Amino acid sequence: MDSSWCTTAMDRGMFCSVCRGRRIQDTSWTDRNPGRRYVKCPNIVCDDSVWIDPPMCARSKQIMSGLLTRINKAEGEIETSRLNERK
């Protein structure tokens, strides 16, 4: 993914620079870019994407990662409880 990012809709563009298809907005949930939004071309061949949000500082990434871990753990425990109730 391109390392550039932009702050306005005009900068990021709504259309792919390669195939001119309409880009879609998505959110990254990787450890390197948790919660960071970007637009991408749905055509896998183009591999055209642009960040919407600026990069997060290291502390923000650490906090976001911890919160996501807690949420995933809580959701897993809820699902386990539901399965046990059905038995």
Secondary structure, DSSP 8 states (H G I E B T S, - for coil): --S-B-SSHHHH-SB-TTT--B-EEEEE-SSSSTTEEEEE-S-TTT--EEESS----HHHHHHHHHHHHHHHHHHHHHHHHHHHHH-
